Amino acid sequence: MTLLKVSNLTQRYGNHVAVNHIDLSVEAGQLVAFLGPNGAGKSTTINMLTGITRPQSGTIDLAGLKPGTRAYRHQIGVVFQNSVLDADLTVRQNLMWRAGMYKQIDNAFVTRLMQAFDIETIAGQKYGSLSGGQRRRVDITRALLHKPRLLFLDEPSTGLDIQTRNKIWAVLNQLRVEFQMTIILTTHYLEEANIADYVYVIDHGEIIAADTVSDLKAKYAKDVLRVTTTDMAKLTALVDPQWPTTVKGHQVEIMVPDVDATIRFLTAARPLITGMELKRGDMNDIFVALTGKEIR
Ligand SMILES: Nc1ncnc2c1ncn2[C@@H]1O[C@H](COP(=O)(O)OP(=O)(O)OP(=O)(O)O)[C@@H](O)[C@H]1O
């Protein structure tokens, strides 16, 4: 079922077109990533999708609802890049104040969220005194209090350590399974987009690619294996003829399709190998392939 349908969305700032006629379609329960460099138009798009700004043209439809309405706001949760909570109130006061904005709040669910995000022990602390990771967990709890059908996360992992990131995703994935919650996230990192079902690559306000992560990687960001050898002829004879290969002296660069195939090749060629490194495909590769330019 399509939850969110967006057509022809456009936003200009003066002469600058920040978002240029974009179309999006998000299925219920999906995790969708907007991947793009600084200034690509991701936040501008999120601001329109959350009803914070009104698009200059285009339509947004969330299961029959229009942004800017109370009904629409109740279906969405938003975690902004910069927090919207009150630094002088405690975590609990902030959450209670926010919960008061909704008619029906499931108190057991709120308690469960606080436990899941490990914020019960800091509930009495002023929000302004929390660490970056603690704040993020509170911000996400705030956005989830009313069990939204669609959660927006604007660059959720910026500045977070790996443990905090893993904790957050473990809870969000559980909610996705339980409530078929849909998530839209913006990110600069292909690695973060890895977990998405579908990715829109955005640059200069336009969607330059829309695909699954595995297809994006296969098309534009293959892993490159660099191997040095004493016997180039024997080594290259072991390389699958379908893998693009460049020989430079004693080193060969091989575009490898996946980790398993790479391990099989390395195992077979082991006696011939004197050194190796694997460079994983990243967002820069996608941008070079699609735009001919390095990422900004
Ligand atoms: N209020 C504004 N007034 C003028 N220009 C703006 C405004 N907001 C955004 N822009 C411009 O629109 C473009 C898109 O910005 P946006 O913040 O949407 O990008 P982004 O992809 O979210 O970038 P980042 O990853 O750095 O957050 C940029 O060129 C930005 O300078």
The ligand as a MOL file (V3000), in Angstrom:
LIG
                    3D

  0  0  0     0  0            999 V3000
M  V30 BEGIN CTAB
M  V30 COUNTS 31 33 0 0 0
M  V30 BEGIN ATOM
M  V30 1 N 15.5420 29.5780 4.1840 0
M  V30 2 C 16.3700 29.5400 3.1330 0
M  V30 3 N 16.6580 30.6580 2.4220 0
M  V30 4 C 17.4810 30.6090 1.3600 0
M  V30 5 N 18.0730 29.4860 0.9010 0
M  V30 6 C 17.8350 28.3530 1.5580 0
M  V30 7 C 16.9750 28.3070 2.7110 0
M  V30 8 N 16.9230 27.0250 3.1560 0
M  V30 9 C 17.7150 26.3040 2.3290 0
M  V30 10 N 18.2620 27.0930 1.3770 0
M  V30 11 C 19.1560 26.6500 0.2860 0
M  V30 12 O 18.5080 25.5980 -0.4120 0
M  V30 13 C 19.4430 24.5620 -0.7410 0
M  V30 14 C 19.0100 23.2480 -0.1430 0
M  V30 15 O 19.1930 23.3040 1.2690 0
M  V30 16 P 18.7870 22.1080 2.2610 0
M  V30 17 O 19.0040 22.5940 3.6560 0
M  V30 18 O 17.4560 21.5950 1.8970 0
M  V30 19 O 19.8760 21.0090 1.8850 0
M  V30 20 P 20.2440 19.6470 2.6440 0
M  V30 21 O 20.3230 18.6050 1.5800 0
M  V30 22 O 19.3090 19.3970 3.7550 0
M  V30 23 O 21.7030 19.9730 3.1960 0
M  V30 24 P 22.4210 19.4750 4.5720 0
M  V30 25 O 22.7760 18.0510 4.3420 0
M  V30 26 O 23.6300 20.3630 4.6280 0
M  V30 27 O 21.4670 19.6760 5.7040 0
M  V30 28 C 20.8050 25.0480 -0.2650 0
M  V30 29 O 21.4620 25.6650 -1.3610 0
M  V30 30 C 20.4540 26.0710 0.8080 0
M  V30 31 O 21.4530 27.0640 0.9090 0
M  V30 END ATOM
M  V30 BEGIN BOND
M  V30 1 1 1 2
M  V30 2 1 2 3
M  V30 3 2 2 7
M  V30 4 2 3 4
M  V30 5 1 4 5
M  V30 6 2 5 6
M  V30 7 1 6 7
M  V30 8 1 6 10
M  V30 9 1 7 8
M  V30 10 2 8 9
M  V30 11 1 9 10
M  V30 12 1 10 11
M  V30 13 1 11 12
M  V30 14 1 11 30
M  V30 15 1 12 13
M  V30 16 1 13 14
M  V30 17 1 13 28
M  V30 18 1 14 15
M  V30 19 1 15 16
M  V30 20 2 16 17
M  V30 21 1 16 18
M  V30 22 1 16 19
M  V30 23 1 19 20
M  V30 24 2 20 21
M  V30 25 1 20 22
M  V30 26 1 20 23
M  V30 27 1 23 24
M  V30 28 2 24 25
M  V30 29 1 24 26
M  V30 30 1 24 27
M  V30 31 1 28 29
M  V30 32 1 28 30
M  V30 33 1 30 31
M  V30 END BOND
M  V30 END CTAB
M  END
